[in-house]
Amino acid sequence: MPIPRARSGAVPAALLASLLSQAVSAAPAAVGDAVLIPVAAADLPGFPGARADAALAAFRRVCAAPPPALPQPDGVAGDLAALAEACAAAADPVPDAAAFFRDRFAAFRVARPGADRPGFLTGYFEPELTGSLEPGPDFPTPVLARPDDLISLGPGETRPGLDPGLRAARATADGFAPYPDRAAIEDGALGARAKPILWLRDPVDLLVLQVQGSGRVRLPDGRAVRVLYDGRNGRPYTAVAKLIVQEGHLPLEGLTLARWTGWLRAHPETAKRLIRANASYIFFRLAPVADPALGPPGAANAPLSPGRSLAVDSTLWRYGLPFWLAGPLPAEAGAGAPDAAGRLVVAADTGSAIVGPARGDLFVGTGPEAGAVAGNLRDAVGFVVLLPRRGGASGAAP
């Protein structure tokens, strides 16, 4: 039903709390180390932003995607049945995208008691690289396909005899073993199971591809192919840029992707040592670039929407949940000015470094310009989750 208002436009506090409680009676009181505090959409400055239609398009893509390769664990926040109802409604014509999000979802501020900042947002992008389907002097660095003995482990999943912190295993005749780390893989530990699908210019390009998780590669004949994540060795990730700073090679201030990758290329021997210190190793598969305007599929199996797809902690939040990021954000590609008050985004991906209920990684687009934006995006923002209302819409927009 519509939320009744006084002539001033304000909603009585007691009535608002009652309505929000009825709308999402199954909302969790806490997620991770955060508590969820009901908030009226009218009390979120700028919500839902000038381009709610872009958020709706991103939401529809997640709704239409096949199930993720790694199912999310039980207990993640977000009522699955209610979200399915919202997806069904989004599949029909939606005359007012802003009203859709106001009516079919209830807003909850993600508050972390005692935290020094409301939440933390970084950015990631799809790199554009140069490569070849055949090895040669200009392209000596292989991009490896997923080996047939790699077993990926979901959140909380383990295997007998394995360290619970490992996220992958190797099937052997005697059971399960840790998968080789980066240095061992580079030294030939996979043997015949190391099957290249593509060759790049150097190990730094491979590192960038692996850090971002996917990329577009321009071939010598001008064609572009997409290189997609297809598993990892499950070893802990170490940021090479952080090692560069820790060893005093470059200062943290002004450390951009272009600067630290350029430094690595200028110091190949040190670069090899630092890159091998990151035990994590990513495997890939090839795919066509179906829509150049969209990014690669995220963990939710939906194509990433530049400026609208958010990587979240998938052990806490269900893919498809909209989030209002409260705070200044860089302009979306082709959208002009930055968003001063905030932006409506959709959970569509995850990442090993994205941990906690108020932590997100925003996909900003493809290519070097997107890379510069992503590298500079390290901001404290407020996180507001939109949980779907049971029984569908509450009525007309208030």
C-alpha positions in Angstrom: 0.0 0.0 0.0 1.2 3.6 -0.5 2.9 5.2 2.5 0.5 8.0 3.7 2.1 11.4 4.2 1.3 14.6 6.1 0.9 17.7 4.0 4.5 18.7 4.8 5.6 15.5 3.0 7.0 13.9 6.2 6.0 10.4 7.4 5.4 10.0 11.1 8.3 8.1 12.6 6.2 5.5 14.3 4.2 4.8 11.2 7.3 4.6 9.0 8.9 2.0 11.3 5.7 0.0 11.4 5.4 0.0 7.6 9.1 -0.9 7.0 8.8 -3.8 9.5 5.7 -5.1 7.7 7.3 -4.7 4.3 10.4 -6.8 5.1 9.6 -8.7 8.2 12.3 -11.3 7.4 15.1 -8.7 7.1 18.1 -9.7 9.2 19.0 -7.5 12.2 22.7 -7.8 11.4 24.9 -8.8 8.5 28.5 -9.6 9.5 29.7 -6.9 11.9 27.1 -4.5 10.7 23.5 -3.7 11.9 20.8 -2.9 9.4 18.9 0.3 10.3 15.6 1.0 8.4 15.6 4.3 6.5 13.0 6.0 4.4 14.0 6.5 0.7 12.9 10.1 1.1 15.6 10.5 3.8 18.4 9.4 1.4 19.7 12.6 -0.3 19.6 12.2 -4.0 18.1 8.7 -4.0 17.7 7.0 -6.4 19.8 9.3 -8.6 19.3 10.8 -12.0 19.6 7.5 -14.0 17.6 4.9 -12.2 16.9 3.4 -15.6 20.6 2.4 -15.8 20.4 0.7 -12.4 17.2 -1.1 -13.6 19.0 -2.4 -16.7 21.9 -3.7 -14.5 19.3 -5.4 -12.2 17.6 -7.0 -15.2 20.9 -8.4 -16.4 21.5 -10.2 -13.1 17.9 -11.4 -13.0 18.3 -13.0 -16.5 21.6 -14.6 -15.8 22.0 -18.4 -15.3 22.9 -19.5 -11.8 26.5 -18.7 -10.7 29.1 -21.3 -11.1 29.8 -21.3 -7.4 26.5 -21.2 -5.5 26.3 -18.7 -2.6 26.1 -20.1 0.9 22.9 -20.5 2.8 22.1 -17.5 5.0 23.2 -14.7 2.7 21.1 -11.6 3.2 18.3 -11.1 0.6 15.1 -13.1 0.5 15.4 -15.2 -2.6 11.6 -15.5 -3.2 11.1 -11.8 -2.8 14.0 -11.1 -5.1 12.5 -13.4 -7.7 9.2 -11.5 -7.5 11.1 -8.2 -8.1 12.9 -9.8 -11.1 9.6 -11.0 -12.5 8.2 -7.4 -12.2 11.3 -6.0 -13.8 10.9 -8.3 -16.8 7.6 -6.4 -17.6 7.6 -2.8 -18.9 8.5 -0.5 -16.1 7.2 3.1 -16.7 9.1 4.6 -13.8 12.5 3.1 -12.8 12.8 5.3 -9.7 9.3 4.2 -8.5 10.2 0.6 -9.1 13.1 0.8 -6.6 11.2 2.8 -4.1 8.2 0.6 -4.1 9.6 -2.9 -4.4 12.5 -2.5 -2.0 12.9 -1.2 1.5 16.1 0.6 2.4 18.4 -0.3 5.3 21.5 1.6 6.2 24.5 -0.7 6.8 26.0 0.6 10.0 29.1 -0.8 11.7 29.3 0.3 15.3 32.6 1.7 16.3 33.9 1.8 12.7 36.0 4.8 11.7 34.3 5.1 8.3 30.8 4.0 7.1 32.2 1.8 4.3 35.0 1.5 1.8 34.7 1.5 -2.0 37.3 0.7 -4.6 37.1 0.3 -8.3 38.1 -2.3 -10.9 38.0 -2.4 -14.7 38.5 -4.6 -17.7 41.9 -4.1 -19.2 42.6 -3.9 -22.9 45.7 -5.7 -23.9 47.6 -6.8 -27.0 48.2 -10.5 -27.6 48.3 -13.4 -30.0 46.8 -16.8 -30.4 50.2 -18.0 -31.3 53.5 -17.6 -29.4 56.3 -15.5 -30.9 59.0 -13.0 -30.0 56.5 -10.2 -29.3 54.2 -12.4 -27.3 56.1 -14.9 -25.1 53.9 -15.0 -22.0 51.2 -17.7 -21.9 47.7 -17.3 -20.5 46.7 -20.7 -19.2 43.4 -22.6 -19.4 41.9 -24.2 -16.4 43.7 -27.5 -15.7 41.6 -30.6 -15.5 42.7 -31.5 -12.0 41.8 -28.2 -10.4 38.9 -28.5 -7.9 37.4 -25.1 -6.9 36.1 -24.8 -3.3 33.1 -22.7 -2.4 32.8 -20.5 0.7 33.2 -22.7 3.8 33.9 -25.8 1.7 37.1 -27.9 2.3 38.6 -31.3 1.6 40.2 -33.8 4.0 43.7 -33.0 4.8 43.7 -29.6 3.3 44.3 -26.3 5.1 40.8 -24.7 5.5 42.2 -21.4 4.2 42.9 -22.9 0.7 40.1 -22.2 -1.9 41.1 -24.9 -4.3 42.6 -28.4 -4.4 44.4 -30.8 -6.7 42.9 -34.2 -7.3 45.6 -36.9 -7.0 45.6 -40.7 -6.8 46.1 -40.4 -3.1 43.3 -37.9 -2.4 43.5 -34.1 -2.4 46.6 -31.9 -2.3 47.2 -28.1 -2.3 47.4 -26.7 -5.8 50.8 -25.4 -6.8 51.5 -21.8 -6.2 52.5 -19.2 -8.8 56.2 -19.8 -8.6 55.8 -23.5 -9.0 53.3 -23.1 -11.9 55.8 -20.8 -13.7 58.5 -23.4 -13.1 56.5 -26.1 -14.8 54.6 -27.8 -12.0 51.5 -28.4 -14.1 53.4 -30.3 -16.9 51.2 -31.2 -19.8 48.2 -29.7 -18.0 49.5 -26.2 -18.7 47.6 -25.4 -21.9 48.0 -21.9 -23.2 45.0 -20.2 -24.8 46.7 -17.0 -25.7 50.1 -15.2 -25.4 50.7 -11.7 -24.1 53.6 -9.2 -24.3 55.1 -9.8 -20.8 54.4 -11.1 -17.3 53.2 -7.6 -16.2 50.3 -7.8 -18.7 49.5 -11.2 -17.3 49.6 -9.9 -13.8 47.2 -7.1 -14.7 44.8 -9.5 -16.4 44.9 -11.8 -13.3 44.4 -9.0 -10.8 41.4 -7.7 -12.7 40.1 -11.2 -13.4 39.3 -10.7 -17.1 40.2 -8.6 -20.0 39.9 -7.8 -23.7 42.8 -8.7 -25.9 43.4 -7.2 -29.4 44.9 -9.7 -31.8 47.4 -8.9 -34.6 44.6 -9.1 -37.2 42.5 -6.4 -35.4 40.0 -8.8 -33.8 39.2 -8.5 -30.1 38.6 -11.5 -27.9 37.5 -11.6 -24.3 39.6 -13.5 -21.7 37.4 -14.7 -18.8 38.2 -16.0 -15.4 37.9 -19.8 -15.2 39.3 -20.6 -11.7 42.2 -20.0 -9.4 44.7 -22.1 -7.6 43.2 -21.1 -4.3 46.4 -19.7 -2.8 46.3 -16.4 -0.8 46.5 -13.2 -2.9 49.3 -10.7 -2.3 49.1 -7.2 -3.9 52.3 -6.7 -5.9 51.8 -2.9 -5.8 51.8 -3.1 -2.0 55.1 -5.0 -2.0 56.6 -2.3 -4.3 55.7 0.4 -1.7 56.8 -1.8 1.3 60.3 -2.2 -0.2 60.6 1.5 -0.9 60.7 1.4 -4.7 57.7 3.8 -5.1 55.8 6.0 -2.7 52.2 5.2 -1.9 51.1 8.7 -2.7 50.2 9.0 -6.4 50.7 5.3 -7.0 48.6 4.6 -10.1 48.3 1.4 -12.1 50.3 2.9 -14.9 53.0 4.0 -12.6 53.6 0.7 -10.8 53.3 -1.5 -13.9 55.7 0.9 -15.7 58.1 0.5 -12.8 57.9 -3.3 -13.0 58.6 -3.3 -16.7 61.6 -1.1 -16.1 63.0 -3.5 -13.5 62.3 -7.0 -14.9 64.5 -9.0 -12.4 62.9 -7.4 -9.4 59.5 -7.6 -11.1 59.9 -11.3 -11.4 60.6 -11.8 -7.8 57.8 -9.6 -6.6 55.2 -11.1 -9.0 56.2 -14.6 -7.8 55.7 -13.5 -4.2 51.9 -13.4 -5.0 51.1 -17.1 -4.7 47.7 -16.7 -6.3 47.3 -17.8 -9.9 44.3 -17.3 -12.2 43.2 -19.5 -15.2 41.1 -18.3 -18.1 39.0 -19.2 -21.1 38.3 -17.3 -24.3 34.9 -15.9 -25.3 33.7 -13.4 -28.0 33.0 -9.8 -27.2 29.2 -10.0 -27.5 28.4 -6.4 -26.5 31.4 -3.9 -26.5 29.4 -1.6 -24.2 29.3 -4.1 -21.4 31.9 -5.8 -19.3 32.7 -9.5 -18.9 30.4 -11.7 -16.8 30.8 -11.3 -13.1 30.4 -14.0 -10.5 26.6 -13.7 -10.8 27.0 -14.7 -14.5 25.6 -11.4 -15.8 27.6 -9.0 -18.0 29.0 -6.3 -15.9 27.4 -2.8 -16.3 30.0 0.0 -16.2 29.4 2.2 -13.2 26.5 0.1 -12.0 27.8 -3.4 -11.2 29.2 -3.8 -7.7 31.4 -6.6 -6.3 30.4 -7.5 -2.8 31.2 -10.1 -0.1 29.2 -13.0 -1.6 29.2 -14.8 1.8 27.0 -12.0 3.1 25.0 -10.5 0.3 22.9 -12.1 -2.4 23.7 -11.3 -6.0 21.0 -9.0 -7.5 20.5 -6.8 -4.4 20.6 -3.1 -5.2 22.7 -0.8 -3.1 22.7 2.9 -2.7 26.3 4.2 -2.4 26.0 7.4 -0.5 28.8 9.8 -1.3 30.5 11.4 -4.3 31.3 9.0 -7.1 33.2 9.5 -10.4 31.1 10.1 -13.6 29.9 7.1 -15.5 31.2 6.7 -19.0 29.2 9.0 -21.3 27.1 10.4 -18.4 28.9 13.8 -17.9 29.3 15.1 -14.4 30.1 12.9 -11.3 27.3 11.8 -9.0 27.6 14.2 -6.0 25.1 12.5 -3.7 25.4 8.8 -4.5 24.5 6.1 -7.0 22.2 3.1 -7.2 24.2 0.0 -8.1 23.5 -3.8 -8.2 25.5 -6.6 -6.6 26.8 -8.7 -9.5 30.3 -9.9 -8.6 32.7 -10.7 -5.8 36.4 -10.8 -5.1 38.8 -12.3 -2.7 39.7 -8.9 -1.3 36.1 -7.8 -0.9 35.4 -8.8 2.7 32.7 -7.4 5.0 29.2 -5.9 4.8 30.3 -2.4 3.9 33.0 -3.2 1.4 32.5 -2.9 -2.4 34.4 -2.8 -5.6 32.7 -0.9 -8.4 33.2 -2.0 -12.0 33.9 1.2 -13.9 34.4 0.0 -17.5 36.9 -1.1 -20.1 40.2 0.3 -21.3 43.0 2.7 -20.0 40.6 5.5 -19.0 38.6 3.2 -16.9 41.8 1.9 -15.4 42.8 5.4 -14.3 39.4 5.9 -12.7 39.5 2.5 -11.0 43.0 3.2 -9.7 41.9 6.5 -8.1 38.7 5.1 -6.5 39.5 4.5 -2.9 36.7 6.3 -1.0 34.8 6.1 2.2 31.1 5.9 1.3 27.9 4.9 3.0 26.3 1.6 2.1 22.5 1.3 2.0 21.1 -2.1 1.0 17.7 -2.4 -0.7 16.0 -5.6 0.4 13.0 -6.8 -1.7 9.6 -6.5 -0.1 7.7 -9.8 0.4 4.5 -9.8 -1.6 5.8 -7.4 -4.2 5.3 -3.7 -4.4 4.0 -1.7 -1.5 1.9 0.4 -3.9 2.3 3.6 -5.8 5.3 5.8 -5.3 4.8 8.0 -2.2 
